[in-house]
């Protein structure tokens, strides 16, 4: 760091009264919590401890607590409490020793504010992950060393044997050793369990917490963690290094816990404060120390715009003012030119399709991508009533928002339906949302209520104006609606049958050729100069 490194501070913290007050707290988890917190601040230009402000410390402290509390694991609240107490102790020590520009009194007030009226104000008690009220037996450094040496020898024998199956492209077995390191160390540090005494509870705790936070594997490698462990257990049992009954029991535990672990790993990319902040920096191609000035400026703006809460930040929309000054053509060009925005590479760790698992985030992102910000759908032709239903602006707006969300979902899943990554986002989202608007404005029907007769009428309207590529998009959109059970499979097929005919014309305000939508060229407007 520009002033003093995190390593130096931790060296002195290790023997401090503040750390000793955290009786039995696992050292590895404490180090991870502190270094992740410091790294997150570093990523937004606060490499030097002296640059840490009350606002930033309080914000990321609260984010860390929220992140821990919302992990979908049984002991999430206890982990949040331990993480908070760990950071509180570290911040108090750092302030007392003058590593921060904030005084010990300022840190004390800040912590009181965060704790007020919550369980975080409870006193520290000896670490007791098993909940038996006895705490843990005394930690023995030599025990951990002994079992790490033993499992390393097991791994070396396995890797050099003809039974070794390389699932990671790591012929030296280092990835296996890394996985075993976290299993051995954390099982002992957190639960005082050795490889002969692991339980399903202790293994689940490590796989759904420590693996999630510390094994930053690409997606294809995450899927190989459990198969690698299962193969390793087979080898240990076959060579009498571990009792077969125990090896098979561990294999069963690993396999049963795997789905939860993989889900948490995927979700962690969207909620982990450090990983989200790294994502924002990496999107811009920055690194320290070369881009220190740019990162520092970004950090100020990042905090001003709500930092981690902002879906716009995650998708590179940095402020609404810039968006508001764009006309439709400029906005379309922005969407189509920025591959990162909606996933030119869906296999990337930051797969934007993750937003589909979070309805609220999908809603927020859909607002950003709404192709009709001016609400032209409210000013177009519409029927006043149909049966007992009457057209009203509130329902039209809700229906439109739903249409944009469905269109965005379809675009994110386009490759699942045989469409290419180069499919332009603006026209696709616009075309699908316009269909949803049309069905409400002319038939007073939401997607769940669409009728075959309405589809026949709609198909008649666009007959002669839709290319085969456009029909392909609509066809697969109807299939998605059926897959999501918004409409029945039978109704989806009837809609598809209604749409199919051969022609090569245009659809709406855009043309489609060679599988790619292309906007009609407009006359360029002169840009208004900003005052």
C-alpha positions as CSV (number, residue, x, y, z in Angstrom):
1,X,0.0,0.0,0.0
2,X,1.1,3.6,-0.4
3,X,1.5,3.9,3.3
4,X,1.7,0.6,5.0
5,X,0.7,-2.8,3.7
6,X,-2.1,-4.9,5.0
7,X,0.4,-7.6,5.7
8,X,2.4,-5.4,8.0
9,X,-0.7,-4.3,9.9
10,X,-1.9,-7.9,10.3
11,X,1.5,-8.9,11.6
12,X,1.1,-6.5,14.6
13,X,-2.6,-7.2,14.9
14,X,-2.0,-10.9,15.3
15,X,-0.6,-10.3,18.8
16,X,-3.1,-7.5,19.8
17,X,-5.6,-7.5,22.6
18,X,-8.3,-6.8,20.0
19,X,-7.6,-10.1,18.2
20,X,-7.2,-12.1,21.4
21,X,-10.7,-10.9,22.5
22,X,-12.1,-13.0,19.6
23,X,-11.8,-16.3,21.5
24,X,-11.6,-19.3,19.2
25,X,-12.4,-17.4,16.0
26,X,-11.0,-19.3,13.0
27,X,-7.8,-17.5,11.9
28,X,-8.4,-18.3,8.2
29,X,-11.9,-16.8,8.2
30,X,-10.7,-13.7,10.1
31,X,-7.9,-13.1,7.6
32,X,-10.3,-13.5,4.7
33,X,-12.8,-11.1,6.1
34,X,-10.2,-8.4,6.8
35,X,-8.3,-8.8,3.6
36,X,-11.5,-8.8,1.5
37,X,-12.6,-5.7,3.2
38,X,-9.3,-3.9,2.7
39,X,-9.1,-5.1,-0.9
40,X,-12.6,-3.7,-1.7
41,X,-11.6,-0.3,-0.5
42,X,-8.3,-0.6,-2.4
43,X,-10.1,-1.3,-5.6
44,X,-11.9,2.0,-5.5
45,X,-8.7,4.0,-5.0
46,X,-8.2,3.7,-1.2
47,X,-5.0,1.6,-1.2
48,X,-3.6,3.7,1.6
49,X,-5.3,3.2,5.0
50,X,-5.1,6.9,5.6
51,X,-7.6,7.5,2.8
52,X,-10.3,5.4,4.5
53,X,-13.2,7.7,5.4
54,X,-16.1,7.2,7.9
55,X,-18.5,7.1,5.0
56,X,-16.7,4.4,3.1
57,X,-15.8,2.3,6.1
58,X,-19.4,2.4,7.3
59,X,-20.8,1.6,3.9
60,X,-18.7,-1.4,3.2
61,X,-19.0,-2.6,6.8
62,X,-22.8,-2.6,6.4
63,X,-22.4,-4.3,2.9
64,X,-20.3,-7.0,4.4
65,X,-22.9,-7.7,7.2
66,X,-25.7,-7.7,4.6
67,X,-23.8,-10.1,2.4
68,X,-23.1,-12.5,5.2
69,X,-26.7,-12.3,6.5
70,X,-28.2,-13.1,3.1
71,X,-26.2,-16.1,2.2
72,X,-28.6,-19.0,1.9
73,X,-27.0,-21.2,4.6
74,X,-28.2,-22.2,8.1
75,X,-25.5,-20.3,10.0
76,X,-25.6,-17.1,8.0
77,X,-26.5,-14.8,10.9
78,X,-23.8,-16.3,13.1
79,X,-21.3,-15.8,10.3
80,X,-22.4,-12.2,9.9
81,X,-21.9,-11.6,13.6
82,X,-18.4,-13.1,13.5
83,X,-17.5,-11.1,10.4
84,X,-18.7,-7.9,12.1
85,X,-16.8,-8.5,15.3
86,X,-13.7,-9.4,13.3
87,X,-13.8,-6.1,11.4
88,X,-14.7,-4.1,14.5
89,X,-11.7,-5.5,16.3
90,X,-9.4,-4.8,13.4
91,X,-10.7,-1.3,12.8
92,X,-10.4,-0.4,16.5
93,X,-6.8,-1.7,16.5
94,X,-5.9,0.1,13.3
95,X,-7.3,3.4,14.6
96,X,-5.6,3.0,18.0
97,X,-2.2,2.4,16.4
98,X,-2.6,5.3,14.0
99,X,-2.8,3.3,10.8
100,X,-6.1,5.1,9.9
101,X,-6.7,8.8,9.6
102,X,-9.8,8.1,11.7
103,X,-9.4,8.2,15.5
104,X,-10.3,5.4,17.9
105,X,-13.1,7.6,19.1
106,X,-14.5,8.1,15.6
107,X,-14.3,4.4,14.9
108,X,-16.1,3.7,18.2
109,X,-18.9,6.1,17.2
110,X,-19.2,4.5,13.8
111,X,-19.4,1.0,15.3
112,X,-22.1,2.1,17.8
113,X,-24.1,3.5,14.9
114,X,-23.9,0.3,12.9
115,X,-24.7,-1.8,16.0
116,X,-27.5,0.3,17.4
117,X,-30.6,-1.8,18.2
118,X,-29.3,-5.0,16.6
119,X,-27.7,-8.3,17.6
120,X,-24.4,-6.9,16.5
121,X,-24.2,-5.1,19.9
122,X,-24.1,-8.5,21.7
123,X,-20.9,-9.3,23.5
124,X,-18.3,-11.6,22.0
125,X,-18.5,-15.2,23.3
126,X,-16.1,-18.1,22.6
127,X,-16.6,-19.4,19.0
128,X,-19.0,-22.3,19.1
129,X,-20.0,-23.5,15.6
130,X,-21.5,-26.8,16.8
131,X,-23.8,-24.9,19.1
132,X,-23.1,-27.1,22.1
133,X,-22.3,-24.3,24.5
134,X,-18.8,-25.6,25.1
135,X,-16.8,-23.7,22.6
136,X,-14.0,-25.5,20.7
137,X,-11.1,-27.6,22.1
138,X,-7.7,-25.9,22.0
139,X,-6.3,-25.2,18.6
140,X,-3.1,-27.1,17.8
141,X,-1.0,-25.8,15.0
142,X,0.9,-29.0,14.8
143,X,-2.3,-30.9,14.1
144,X,-3.1,-28.9,11.1
145,X,0.5,-29.2,9.8
146,X,0.4,-32.9,10.4
147,X,-2.8,-33.5,8.4
148,X,-1.8,-31.1,5.6
149,X,1.4,-33.0,5.1
150,X,-0.6,-36.3,5.1
151,X,-3.2,-35.2,2.6
152,X,-0.4,-33.7,0.3
153,X,1.3,-37.1,0.3
154,X,-2.0,-38.7,-0.6
155,X,-2.5,-36.3,-3.4
156,X,1.1,-36.8,-4.7
157,X,0.6,-40.6,-4.8
158,X,-2.8,-40.2,-6.5
159,X,-1.4,-37.8,-9.2
160,X,1.5,-40.2,-10.0
161,X,-0.8,-43.2,-10.2
162,X,-2.5,-44.6,-13.3
163,X,-5.8,-43.9,-11.6
164,X,-5.4,-40.1,-11.7
165,X,-8.1,-38.4,-13.7
166,X,-7.2,-34.8,-14.5
167,X,-10.4,-32.7,-14.6
168,X,-8.8,-29.3,-14.2
169,X,-5.9,-29.4,-16.7
170,X,-3.6,-29.4,-13.7
171,X,-1.3,-32.4,-14.2
172,X,0.7,-31.6,-11.1
173,X,-2.4,-32.0,-8.9
174,X,-2.1,-28.5,-7.4
175,X,-5.8,-27.8,-7.8
176,X,-6.7,-30.9,-5.9
177,X,-4.2,-29.9,-3.2
178,X,-5.8,-26.5,-3.0
179,X,-9.3,-28.0,-2.6
180,X,-8.0,-30.4,0.1
181,X,-6.2,-27.5,1.8
182,X,-9.5,-25.7,2.4
183,X,-11.2,-28.9,3.5
184,X,-8.5,-29.9,5.9
185,X,-7.7,-26.4,7.4
186,X,-11.2,-25.1,7.7
187,X,-12.7,-28.4,9.0
188,X,-10.1,-28.2,11.8
189,X,-10.0,-24.5,12.4
190,X,-13.8,-24.1,12.4
191,X,-15.0,-27.5,13.7
192,X,-11.8,-29.2,15.1
193,X,-12.5,-32.1,12.7
194,X,-9.7,-34.1,11.1
195,X,-9.9,-36.1,7.8
196,X,-11.0,-39.1,9.8
197,X,-13.8,-37.3,11.7
198,X,-15.4,-35.0,9.2
199,X,-19.2,-34.8,9.5
200,X,-21.8,-33.8,6.9
201,X,-22.4,-30.6,8.9
202,X,-18.8,-29.7,8.9
203,X,-18.3,-30.5,5.2
204,X,-21.4,-28.6,4.2
205,X,-20.2,-25.6,6.2
206,X,-16.9,-25.5,4.4
207,X,-18.3,-26.2,0.9
208,X,-21.1,-23.7,1.1
209,X,-19.1,-20.9,2.8
210,X,-15.3,-21.2,2.5
211,X,-15.3,-22.7,-1.0
212,X,-17.8,-20.1,-2.1
213,X,-15.8,-17.2,-0.8
214,X,-12.2,-18.5,-1.5
215,X,-12.2,-20.8,-4.5
216,X,-12.5,-18.3,-7.3
217,X,-12.7,-20.9,-10.1
218,X,-14.2,-20.3,-13.6
219,X,-17.6,-21.9,-14.1
220,X,-16.3,-24.9,-16.0
221,X,-13.8,-25.7,-13.1
222,X,-16.4,-25.3,-10.4
223,X,-18.3,-28.2,-11.9
224,X,-15.2,-30.4,-11.5
225,X,-14.7,-29.9,-7.7
226,X,-17.0,-32.7,-6.5
227,X,-16.1,-35.2,-9.3
228,X,-12.4,-34.6,-8.4
229,X,-13.1,-35.3,-4.7
230,X,-15.1,-38.3,-5.5
231,X,-12.3,-39.8,-7.6
232,X,-9.8,-39.0,-4.9
233,X,-11.9,-40.8,-2.3
234,X,-12.0,-43.9,-4.5
235,X,-8.2,-43.9,-4.8
236,X,-7.8,-43.5,-1.0
237,X,-10.2,-46.4,-0.3
238,X,-8.7,-48.6,-3.0
239,X,-5.2,-48.1,-1.5
240,X,-6.2,-48.5,2.2
241,X,-5.4,-44.8,3.0
242,X,-8.9,-44.2,4.2
243,X,-11.5,-46.7,5.3
244,X,-13.8,-47.5,2.4
245,X,-16.9,-47.0,4.5
246,X,-15.7,-43.5,5.4
247,X,-14.6,-42.7,1.9
248,X,-18.0,-43.7,0.5
249,X,-19.8,-41.6,3.2
250,X,-17.7,-38.6,2.2
251,X,-18.5,-39.1,-1.4
252,X,-22.2,-39.1,-0.6
253,X,-21.8,-35.9,1.4
254,X,-19.9,-34.2,-1.4
255,X,-22.5,-35.2,-4.0
256,X,-25.5,-34.2,-1.8
257,X,-23.9,-30.8,-1.0
258,X,-22.7,-30.0,-4.6
259,X,-25.9,-28.4,-6.0
260,X,-26.1,-25.9,-3.1
261,X,-22.4,-25.1,-3.4
262,X,-22.7,-24.4,-7.1
263,X,-25.8,-22.2,-6.7
264,X,-24.1,-20.2,-4.0
265,X,-20.9,-19.8,-6.1
266,X,-23.0,-18.5,-9.0
267,X,-25.0,-16.1,-6.8
268,X,-21.8,-14.9,-5.0
269,X,-20.7,-13.1,-8.2
270,X,-23.8,-10.9,-7.8
271,X,-23.6,-10.1,-4.1
272,X,-20.1,-10.4,-2.8
273,X,-18.9,-6.8,-2.2
274,X,-15.3,-7.5,-3.2
275,X,-16.1,-9.5,-6.4
276,X,-18.7,-6.8,-7.5
277,X,-16.1,-4.1,-7.0
278,X,-13.4,-6.1,-8.9
279,X,-15.9,-6.6,-11.7
280,X,-16.4,-2.8,-12.0
281,X,-12.7,-2.2,-12.2
282,X,-11.9,-5.0,-14.6
283,X,-14.7,-3.9,-17.0
284,X,-12.7,-0.7,-17.4
285,X,-9.4,-2.5,-18.0
286,X,-7.7,-0.8,-15.1
287,X,-5.1,-2.1,-12.7
288,X,-2.9,-0.8,-10.0
289,X,-0.6,1.1,-9.8
290,X,-0.8,2.1,-13.5
291,X,-4.4,3.4,-13.3
292,X,-4.3,4.7,-9.7
293,X,-5.6,8.2,-10.6
294,X,-8.5,6.9,-12.8
295,X,-9.5,4.3,-10.1
296,X,-9.5,7.0,-7.4
297,X,-11.8,9.2,-9.5
298,X,-14.0,6.2,-10.2
299,X,-14.1,5.4,-6.5
300,X,-15.6,8.8,-5.7
301,X,-18.3,8.5,-8.4
302,X,-18.9,4.8,-7.4
303,X,-19.7,5.8,-3.8
304,X,-21.8,8.8,-5.0
305,X,-24.0,6.6,-7.2
306,X,-24.7,4.0,-4.5
307,X,-21.9,1.7,-5.4
308,X,-22.9,-1.9,-5.0
309,X,-26.7,-1.4,-5.1
310,X,-26.6,0.0,-8.6
311,X,-27.5,-2.4,-11.4
312,X,-26.7,0.4,-13.7
313,X,-23.1,0.4,-12.4
314,X,-22.8,-3.3,-13.0
315,X,-23.9,-2.9,-16.5
316,X,-21.7,0.2,-17.2
317,X,-24.5,2.8,-17.0
318,X,-22.8,5.3,-14.7
319,X,-25.4,8.0,-14.5
320,X,-28.9,8.7,-15.7
321,X,-28.0,12.2,-17.1
322,X,-25.9,10.7,-19.9
323,X,-28.6,8.3,-20.8
324,X,-31.2,11.0,-20.7
325,X,-29.3,13.0,-23.4
326,X,-29.3,10.1,-25.9
327,X,-31.7,9.8,-28.7
328,X,-33.1,6.4,-29.7
329,X,-30.5,5.9,-32.4
330,X,-27.6,6.7,-30.1
331,X,-28.9,4.4,-27.4
332,X,-29.4,1.6,-29.8
333,X,-25.8,2.0,-31.0
334,X,-24.6,1.9,-27.4
335,X,-26.4,-1.3,-26.7
336,X,-25.3,-3.0,-29.9
337,X,-21.6,-2.0,-29.6
338,X,-21.0,-2.9,-26.0
339,X,-20.5,-6.7,-25.8
340,X,-20.0,-6.7,-22.1
341,X,-23.4,-5.1,-21.5
342,X,-25.5,-8.1,-22.2
343,X,-23.0,-10.9,-22.5
344,X,-21.2,-11.4,-25.7
345,X,-19.6,-14.3,-23.8
346,X,-22.2,-16.1,-21.8
347,X,-19.6,-18.5,-20.4
348,X,-17.8,-15.6,-18.7
349,X,-17.7,-15.6,-14.9
350,X,-19.8,-12.5,-14.9
351,X,-22.7,-14.1,-16.9
352,X,-25.4,-11.4,-17.1
353,X,-28.1,-14.2,-17.2
354,X,-27.6,-14.4,-13.4
355,X,-30.1,-11.4,-13.2
356,X,-32.8,-13.8,-14.3
357,X,-32.7,-15.4,-10.9
358,X,-33.4,-12.1,-9.2
359,X,-36.8,-10.7,-10.2
360,X,-36.1,-7.3,-8.6
361,X,-32.8,-6.9,-10.4
362,X,-34.4,-8.0,-13.7
363,X,-37.0,-5.3,-13.2
364,X,-34.4,-2.6,-12.6
365,X,-32.3,-3.6,-15.6
366,X,-35.4,-3.8,-17.8
367,X,-36.1,-0.2,-16.9
368,X,-32.7,0.7,-18.2
369,X,-33.2,-1.2,-21.4
370,X,-36.7,0.1,-22.1
371,X,-36.7,1.0,-25.8
372,X,-39.7,3.3,-25.4
373,X,-38.6,5.7,-22.6
374,X,-40.9,8.3,-24.0
375,X,-43.9,6.0,-23.5
376,X,-45.2,6.2,-27.1
377,X,-47.2,3.0,-26.4
378,X,-49.6,5.2,-24.3
379,X,-50.2,7.6,-27.2
380,X,-50.9,5.0,-29.9
381,X,-54.3,3.7,-31.0
382,X,-56.1,1.5,-28.5
383,X,-59.6,0.1,-27.9
384,X,-61.5,1.6,-25.0
385,X,-63.1,-1.6,-23.8
386,X,-63.7,-5.3,-24.5
387,X,-66.4,-7.2,-22.5
388,X,-66.0,-6.2,-18.9
389,X,-62.5,-4.8,-19.4
390,X,-61.6,-1.2,-20.0
391,X,-58.2,0.2,-21.2
392,X,-56.4,2.2,-18.5
393,X,-53.0,3.8,-18.4
394,X,-51.8,2.1,-15.2
395,X,-52.4,-1.4,-16.6
396,X,-50.9,-0.4,-20.0
397,X,-47.7,0.7,-18.2
398,X,-47.6,-2.5,-16.1
399,X,-48.0,-4.6,-19.2
400,X,-45.3,-2.6,-21.1
401,X,-42.8,-3.1,-18.2
402,X,-43.7,-6.8,-18.2
403,X,-43.1,-6.9,-22.0
404,X,-39.6,-5.3,-21.7
405,X,-38.7,-7.8,-18.9
406,X,-39.8,-10.8,-21.1
407,X,-38.0,-9.3,-24.1
408,X,-34.8,-8.8,-22.0
409,X,-35.0,-12.4,-20.7
410,X,-35.4,-13.7,-24.2
411,X,-32.4,-11.7,-25.4
412,X,-30.3,-13.1,-22.6
413,X,-31.4,-16.6,-23.4
414,X,-31.1,-16.2,-27.2
415,X,-28.4,-18.9,-27.6
416,X,-30.6,-21.4,-25.8
417,X,-33.1,-20.9,-28.7
418,X,-30.6,-21.2,-31.5
419,X,-30.0,-17.5,-32.1
420,X,-26.5,-15.9,-32.3
421,X,-24.7,-13.6,-29.8
422,X,-24.6,-10.9,-32.5
423,X,-28.3,-10.5,-32.4
424,X,-28.7,-6.7,-31.8
425,X,-30.2,-6.0,-28.4
426,X,-32.2,-2.8,-29.1
427,X,-34.3,-4.1,-32.0
428,X,-34.9,-7.5,-30.4
429,X,-36.1,-6.0,-27.1
430,X,-38.1,-3.3,-29.0
431,X,-39.8,-5.8,-31.3
432,X,-40.9,-8.2,-28.6
433,X,-42.1,-5.4,-26.2
434,X,-44.1,-3.9,-29.1
435,X,-45.9,-7.2,-29.5
436,X,-46.8,-7.2,-25.8
437,X,-48.0,-3.6,-26.1
438,X,-50.1,-4.4,-29.2
439,X,-51.9,-7.2,-27.6
440,X,-52.9,-5.0,-24.6
441,X,-53.8,-1.9,-26.7
442,X,-55.9,-3.8,-29.3
443,X,-57.2,-6.8,-27.4
444,X,-56.8,-5.9,-23.7
445,X,-54.8,-9.1,-23.2
446,X,-51.7,-9.7,-21.1
447,X,-49.4,-12.5,-22.2
448,X,-51.2,-15.1,-20.0
449,X,-54.5,-14.1,-21.7
450,X,-53.4,-14.0,-25.3
451,X,-55.9,-15.8,-27.5
452,X,-55.4,-17.7,-30.7
453,X,-58.0,-15.5,-32.5
454,X,-56.1,-12.4,-31.4
455,X,-52.9,-13.9,-32.7
456,X,-54.6,-14.6,-36.1
457,X,-55.6,-11.0,-36.3
458,X,-52.1,-9.8,-35.3
459,X,-50.6,-12.1,-37.9
460,X,-52.9,-10.7,-40.5
461,X,-51.7,-7.2,-39.7
462,X,-48.0,-8.0,-40.0
463,X,-48.5,-10.4,-43.0
464,X,-46.2,-9.2,-45.8
465,X,-44.1,-7.1,-43.3
466,X,-42.2,-9.8,-41.5
467,X,-39.0,-11.5,-42.7
468,X,-38.3,-15.2,-42.1
469,X,-35.6,-14.2,-39.6
470,X,-38.1,-12.0,-37.7
471,X,-40.6,-14.8,-37.6
472,X,-37.9,-17.0,-36.2
473,X,-37.4,-14.6,-33.3
474,X,-41.1,-14.5,-32.5
475,X,-41.4,-18.3,-32.9
476,X,-38.7,-18.8,-30.2
477,X,-40.2,-16.1,-28.0
478,X,-43.5,-18.1,-28.0
479,X,-41.5,-21.2,-27.1
480,X,-39.9,-19.4,-24.2
481,X,-43.4,-18.3,-23.0
482,X,-44.4,-22.0,-23.1
483,X,-41.3,-23.1,-21.3
484,X,-42.0,-20.5,-18.6
485,X,-45.6,-21.8,-18.4
486,X,-47.0,-18.3,-19.2
487,X,-48.9,-19.9,-22.1
488,X,-49.6,-23.6,-22.8
489,X,-47.5,-25.7,-25.2
490,X,-50.7,-26.2,-27.3
491,X,-51.3,-22.4,-27.5
492,X,-47.6,-21.7,-28.3
493,X,-47.7,-24.2,-31.2
494,X,-50.9,-22.6,-32.5
495,X,-49.3,-19.1,-32.4
496,X,-46.2,-20.5,-34.2
497,X,-48.4,-22.2,-36.9
498,X,-50.2,-18.9,-37.4
499,X,-47.0,-16.9,-37.9
500,X,-45.2,-19.1,-40.5
501,X,-45.2,-18.1,-44.1
502,X,-42.4,-17.1,-46.6
503,X,-41.5,-13.6,-47.5
504,X,-38.5,-11.3,-47.3
505,X,-39.8,-7.9,-46.3
506,X,-39.5,-5.7,-43.3
507,X,-41.1,-5.8,-39.8
508,X,-42.0,-2.5,-38.1
509,X,-39.3,0.0,-38.0
510,X,-36.4,-2.4,-38.8
511,X,-35.4,-4.9,-41.4
512,X,-34.0,-8.3,-40.9
513,X,-31.4,-10.0,-43.1
514,X,-28.9,-12.9,-42.8
515,X,-30.1,-13.5,-39.2
516,X,-29.3,-10.0,-38.0
517,X,-31.6,-7.1,-37.4
518,X,-30.5,-3.9,-38.9
519,X,-32.0,-0.4,-38.2
520,X,-33.2,1.7,-41.0
521,X,-30.9,4.6,-41.5
522,X,-32.2,7.8,-40.2
523,X,-31.1,11.3,-41.1
524,X,-28.5,12.3,-38.6
525,X,-29.7,15.0,-36.2
526,X,-27.3,17.7,-35.3
527,X,-26.1,17.1,-31.8
528,X,-27.2,19.7,-29.3
529,X,-24.2,21.2,-27.5
530,X,-24.3,20.7,-23.7
531,X,-24.3,24.0,-21.9
